[in-house]
Amino acid sequence: MPFDDHDYPQIIPTPAHVLPGGPAPWHHLDLSQRQHVSLERIESALRASVRHFEASSPPEQPAELATLTASEVPRPITRRSAVLVALFEENGETRVVLTRRSVDLKNHRGEVALPGGRSDEGETSSETALREAFEEIGLAPGAVRIVGWLSPIVTFASGSAIQPIVGLLDERPVLTANPQEVERIFDVALSELMAEGNFVEQRWRRDVPRPGADADGTFPIYFYRVPGEVVWGATARVLTELLALVTETHSAMPRWVVG
């Protein structure tokens, strides 16, 4: 368990080979630098990192693929999905909307996730993220101002890529869970994710080598403690990139994570 003193409903499929990871990219920053994260600060970070739609669009191919050797190149990306990083500000703190997936789903059941899903034919990542957020949690597309993107995530085994899209809300949304897909909707402040003791990195090594892993065969997996839940996997990776960009500590992350 990444947090021995924290109860949560998920069963995390931890492999046999697990090593301690490093500290959070922002661990050296004073606590005051991790608080009062405004939406304006989010947009500034996206502009500074050239991830704002005013300056650029998501890459056609995930940067993660560029780090692979010829012998590691997996199957082509044929399946594309998108998730919405829906952010709103309350009491001077930006909060992100998260869900716990239904235990009746085929994949990633019971996991904490960002709203999102598979792209339809001819659909852009932004259109997918907005459509899926409306279907899963009732978030009206017109209430979201799409502003930027984060590094796409590759799922090597299935030849798929997930594109995170960042959208800003003017106020706390009123949301309704689609019970076929979502068990719970909640939100958490970005400053809470960066609070002491709420981040853990582990280094995992699987029996089948993961393309792009370090020389010792390990790769980083991130975890966040939040009330009653643990955020991990792809969702934690998306949030870690966002937080590292906001705190200007993204140089401390692996290149394939932040492109």
C-alpha positions as CSV (number, residue, x, y, z in Angstrom):
1,M,0.0,0.0,0.0
2,P,1.4,3.5,-0.9
3,F,-0.3,4.9,2.3
4,D,-0.3,2.4,5.2
5,D,-2.3,4.7,7.4
6,H,-5.0,5.5,4.9
7,D,-8.2,3.6,4.1
8,Y,-9.5,3.5,0.5
9,P,-11.8,1.2,-1.4
10,Q,-9.5,0.4,-4.4
11,I,-7.4,-2.7,-4.9
12,I,-4.2,-1.6,-6.6
13,P,-2.6,-4.3,-8.8
14,T,0.9,-3.9,-7.4
15,P,3.5,-6.0,-9.1
16,A,5.9,-8.2,-7.3
17,H,8.8,-5.8,-7.9
18,V,8.3,-2.4,-6.3
19,L,11.0,0.0,-5.2
20,P,10.7,3.4,-3.4
21,G,10.6,6.3,-5.7
22,G,11.7,9.9,-5.4
23,P,10.1,12.9,-3.8
24,A,7.5,15.1,-5.4
25,P,8.9,17.4,-8.0
26,W,7.9,20.4,-5.8
27,H,9.2,18.9,-2.5
28,H,11.8,21.6,-2.1
29,L,9.3,24.5,-2.4
30,D,8.0,26.3,0.6
31,L,4.4,25.4,1.5
32,S,3.3,28.9,0.5
33,Q,4.4,28.3,-3.1
34,R,2.1,25.3,-3.3
35,Q,-1.0,27.1,-2.1
36,H,-3.3,29.7,-3.6
37,V,-3.2,28.2,-7.0
38,S,-5.6,30.3,-9.1
39,L,-7.0,29.6,-12.5
40,E,-5.0,32.6,-13.8
41,R,-1.8,30.8,-12.6
42,I,-3.0,27.6,-14.4
43,E,-3.4,29.5,-17.7
44,S,0.0,31.2,-17.2
45,A,1.7,27.9,-16.7
46,L,0.0,26.4,-19.8
47,R,1.2,29.4,-21.9
48,A,4.7,29.3,-20.5
49,S,5.0,25.6,-21.4
50,V,3.4,26.1,-24.8
51,R,0.4,23.9,-23.9
52,H,-2.2,26.6,-24.3
53,F,-4.4,26.4,-27.4
54,E,-3.6,30.0,-28.2
55,A,-0.1,28.8,-29.1
56,S,-0.2,25.1,-30.0
57,S,-2.3,21.9,-30.3
58,P,-1.6,18.5,-28.9
59,P,1.0,16.4,-30.7
60,E,-0.1,13.9,-33.3
61,Q,2.1,11.3,-31.7
62,P,2.8,11.1,-28.0
63,A,6.3,12.3,-27.1
64,E,6.7,9.0,-25.1
65,L,7.1,7.1,-28.4
66,A,10.1,9.3,-29.4
67,T,12.1,8.0,-26.4
68,L,11.9,4.3,-27.4
69,T,14.6,2.3,-29.1
70,A,14.0,0.5,-32.4
71,S,13.5,-2.8,-30.5
72,E,11.0,-1.3,-28.2
73,V,8.6,0.3,-30.7
74,P,5.1,-1.1,-29.9
75,R,2.1,-1.5,-32.1
76,P,0.9,1.7,-33.8
77,I,-1.5,4.0,-31.9
78,T,-4.9,3.0,-33.3
79,R,-7.2,3.8,-30.4
80,R,-7.6,7.4,-29.1
81,S,-9.3,8.7,-26.0
82,A,-9.5,12.0,-24.1
83,V,-10.1,13.1,-20.6
84,L,-11.2,16.4,-19.2
85,V,-9.2,18.1,-16.5
86,A,-12.1,20.3,-15.3
87,L,-10.9,23.1,-13.0
88,F,-12.8,25.7,-11.0
89,E,-11.7,28.2,-8.3
90,E,-13.2,28.4,-4.9
91,N,-11.8,30.5,-1.9
92,G,-8.7,31.3,-3.9
93,E,-7.9,27.7,-4.6
94,T,-8.2,25.8,-7.9
95,R,-10.1,22.5,-7.5
96,V,-10.2,19.5,-10.0
97,V,-13.3,17.4,-10.7
98,L,-12.7,13.6,-10.2
99,T,-14.8,10.5,-10.3
100,R,-14.7,7.0,-9.0
101,R,-15.5,4.7,-11.8
102,S,-18.3,2.1,-11.4
103,V,-17.3,-1.3,-10.2
104,D,-19.5,-2.7,-13.0
105,L,-17.3,-1.4,-15.7
106,K,-15.1,-3.8,-17.7
107,N,-11.8,-1.9,-17.3
108,H,-10.4,0.2,-14.4
109,R,-13.4,-0.6,-12.2
110,G,-13.6,1.4,-9.0
111,E,-10.6,3.6,-9.8
112,V,-10.4,7.4,-9.4
113,A,-10.5,9.0,-12.8
114,L,-10.9,12.2,-14.8
115,P,-14.1,12.2,-16.9
116,G,-13.4,10.9,-20.4
117,G,-13.5,8.1,-22.8
118,R,-13.0,6.8,-26.4
119,S,-13.0,9.3,-29.3
120,D,-15.6,8.8,-32.0
121,E,-14.6,8.8,-35.6
122,G,-13.7,12.4,-36.8
123,E,-13.9,13.8,-33.3
124,T,-11.2,16.1,-31.8
125,S,-9.8,15.4,-28.4
126,S,-11.6,18.5,-27.0
127,E,-14.9,17.3,-28.4
128,T,-14.4,13.9,-26.9
129,A,-13.5,15.3,-23.5
130,L,-16.6,17.6,-23.4
131,R,-19.0,14.9,-24.7
132,E,-17.7,12.3,-22.2
133,A,-17.9,14.7,-19.3
134,F,-21.5,15.5,-20.2
135,E,-22.4,11.8,-20.5
136,E,-20.6,10.7,-17.3
137,I,-21.2,13.6,-14.9
138,G,-23.7,15.9,-16.6
139,L,-21.2,18.8,-17.1
140,A,-22.7,21.1,-19.7
141,P,-20.1,21.7,-22.6
142,G,-21.1,25.4,-22.6
143,A,-19.9,25.7,-19.0
144,V,-16.4,24.7,-19.9
145,R,-13.7,27.0,-21.5
146,I,-11.2,24.8,-23.1
147,V,-7.7,26.4,-22.7
148,G,-5.0,23.8,-23.1
149,W,-3.7,20.3,-23.1
150,L,-1.2,18.0,-21.2
151,S,1.1,15.3,-22.5
152,P,-0.8,12.3,-24.0
153,I,-0.4,9.0,-22.3
154,V,0.4,5.8,-24.2
155,T,-1.0,2.4,-23.2
156,F,1.4,0.2,-25.0
157,A,-0.4,-3.1,-24.6
158,S,-3.5,-1.9,-26.4
159,G,-1.9,0.6,-28.8
160,S,-4.0,3.4,-27.4
161,A,-3.3,7.0,-26.3
162,I,-5.2,9.2,-23.9
163,Q,-5.2,13.0,-24.5
164,P,-5.8,15.2,-21.4
165,I,-7.6,18.4,-22.2
166,V,-7.7,21.3,-19.7
167,G,-11.0,23.2,-19.2
168,L,-11.9,26.0,-16.9
169,L,-15.2,26.6,-15.2
170,D,-16.5,29.9,-13.9
171,E,-18.0,28.4,-10.7
172,R,-18.5,25.1,-8.9
173,P,-20.6,23.0,-11.2
174,V,-23.8,21.1,-10.3
175,L,-23.1,17.5,-11.4
176,T,-25.0,14.3,-11.7
177,A,-23.3,10.9,-11.9
178,N,-24.3,8.5,-14.7
179,P,-24.7,5.4,-12.5
180,Q,-23.7,3.1,-15.3
181,E,-20.2,4.6,-15.4
182,V,-19.7,6.7,-12.3
183,E,-20.1,5.7,-8.7
184,R,-19.0,9.0,-7.1
185,I,-18.1,12.6,-8.1
186,F,-15.9,14.7,-5.9
187,D,-13.3,17.4,-6.2
188,V,-10.0,18.2,-4.5
189,A,-7.9,21.4,-4.3
190,L,-4.6,21.3,-6.1
191,S,-2.9,22.6,-3.0
192,E,-4.2,19.6,-1.1
193,L,-2.5,17.3,-3.6
194,M,0.7,19.1,-2.9
195,A,0.4,19.1,0.8
196,E,3.1,17.2,2.8
197,G,2.5,13.5,3.0
198,N,-0.1,13.3,0.2
199,F,2.2,12.3,-2.7
200,V,4.1,9.0,-3.1
201,E,6.2,7.8,-6.0
202,Q,7.0,4.1,-6.5
203,R,9.1,2.4,-9.1
204,W,7.4,-0.6,-10.6
205,R,9.0,-3.4,-12.6
206,R,6.8,-5.9,-14.4
207,D,7.7,-9.4,-15.6
208,V,7.2,-8.3,-19.2
209,P,9.5,-5.3,-19.7
210,R,7.7,-2.0,-20.3
211,P,8.9,0.0,-23.3
212,G,10.8,3.1,-22.2
213,A,11.6,1.8,-18.7
214,D,14.8,2.8,-17.1
215,A,17.9,0.7,-17.4
216,D,16.9,-1.3,-14.3
217,G,13.5,-2.0,-15.8
218,T,11.6,0.2,-13.5
219,F,9.2,3.1,-14.3
220,P,7.5,5.7,-12.0
221,I,4.0,5.3,-10.7
222,Y,2.5,8.2,-8.8
223,F,-0.1,8.2,-5.9
224,Y,-2.1,10.9,-4.1
225,R,-3.9,10.5,-0.8
226,V,-7.2,12.3,-0.8
227,P,-10.1,11.9,1.6
228,G,-11.4,8.3,1.3
229,E,-9.6,7.7,-1.9
230,V,-6.2,7.1,-3.6
231,V,-5.5,8.7,-7.0
232,W,-3.0,6.7,-9.0
233,G,-2.1,5.5,-12.5
234,A,-2.9,7.6,-15.5
235,T,-5.0,10.1,-13.5
236,A,-2.1,10.7,-11.1
237,R,0.3,11.1,-13.9
238,V,-1.9,13.8,-15.6
239,L,-2.2,15.7,-12.3
240,T,1.5,15.4,-11.5
241,E,2.3,17.0,-14.9
242,L,-0.2,19.8,-14.2
243,L,1.2,20.5,-10.7
244,A,4.8,20.4,-11.9
245,L,4.0,22.9,-14.7
246,V,2.2,25.2,-12.2
247,T,5.1,25.0,-9.7
248,E,7.7,25.3,-12.5
249,T,9.3,22.0,-11.4
250,H,8.6,19.9,-14.5
251,S,12.3,19.6,-15.3
252,A,12.4,17.2,-12.4
253,M,10.1,14.7,-14.1
254,P,11.0,12.1,-16.7
255,R,11.0,13.5,-20.3
256,W,8.5,11.0,-21.5
257,V,6.0,12.1,-18.8
258,V,6.1,15.8,-19.8
259,G,7.0,15.5,-23.5
